[in-house]
Amino acid sequence: MSGALRGATAIVGVGEAGIPVLPEGSTPVDAMALAAVRAVADAGLSLKDVDGVFAAGLQLFMPTLSLSEYLGLTPRYSDSTQVGGGAFLAHLNHAQAALAAGLCDVALIAYGSTQRSGGAKFVTHSEPNPYERPYRVPGPVAAYAMIAARHMHLYGTTPEQLAAVAVAARAWAGLTPGATMREPLSVAEVLAARRVADPLGVRDCCLVTDGAGAVVLVRADRARDLARPPVHLLGVGEAVSHRSIAQMPDLTVTAAVQSGARAFAMAGLAPAEVDVLQLYDAFTINPILFLEDLGFCAKGEGGAFVAGGRIEPGGALPMNTNGGGLSYGHPGMYGIFTIIETVRQLRGEAGGRQVTGAQVGLAHAPGGFMSSQSTAIFGTAATL
């Protein structure tokens, strides 16, 4: 069945709102609704066409219900799967299955957050972990600092190599109108920045912004008749390995090994055939692990792989071409923006940051403390 899903659905609309900060008094639903309206309009559809709603969030308890009420939608299919920042890539998998089964005809995936205007607090409905709480572990940053430290210990990864991820992201952000941080950044500045959780400094950590994103999917036969060039979903993979950082089987190996293998198998492609990458960069260590686990380089070689300008504008492997969560924006959950930027690249709409000739794009995002992993591979019509 998974082979039959290759290219059977396509993204036909994308929309964003509110990066880096929404107007005073805005709510997460306000933001999500604005992005959704823009995505539907981008597709040349109307809200009354939407009959499948997919949403997740840190600040909303029942996001599909809230969004549907706000926009006057009465979907016949809804899904609020919450597996962290990559939930929206998991939603792609669920949406393509629902579309193929005829459970809906127009699927809307949306997210909205007021993380910054809400006081820059990590607002969440997540339950506390009774086994870790006594140690007062300071949220995600401590977990990812442990991951980075372990990778450095085992493989000799250096602070300069971590910094190369942030420097590349900033270079791409400088080409992206609306990016939160666009001024040039050097390795030396990353290394000199205030420490947050050793070995991570503030420039190794994602931004805190408001923001919302949305995408619209339909079956491929309908996509051909809509306003924008369709970006086909070639393969998706999901994997879950643990919940708490204390239970991560190996701090240097993520379940992206499994999610990536599943996505590539469905797509019938290999890493060497990917033209542009969007890897969730909540911390600079993240893309290094994902490049290894998705098969772009061997385990332990990620640090050296990102050095020397390989992932910067003009480099051999364009990555996080809007600036990512490190420089573009990060409203609590970033996964949906990996999808949106991939679509813009494959539609040839990325302006000064456009990757010439991009036909195949990969988006990847984790959730929790590397707890879940979701990978999606997209292609233009030429890849079918």
Secondary structure, DSSP 8 states (H G I E B T S, - for coil): -HHHHTTTEEEEEEEEE-SS---TT--HHHHHHHHHHHHHHHTT--GGG--EEEE--SS-SSHHHHHHHHHT---SEEE----STTHHHHHHHHHHHHHHTTS-SEEEEEEEE-TTTTTS---------TTTGGGT--HHHHHHHHHHHHHHHHH---HHHHHHHHHHHHHHHTTSTT-S--S---HHHHHHS-EEETTEEGGGB-----EEEEEEEEEHHHHTTSSS--EEEEEEEEEE--SSGGG-S-TT--THHHHHHHHHHHHT--GGG--EEEE--SBTHHHHHHHHHTTSS-TT-HHHHHGGGTTSTTSSS-BSTT-HHHHT---S--HHHHHHHHHHHHTT--GGG--TT--EEEEEEEETTTTEEEEEEEE-GGG-
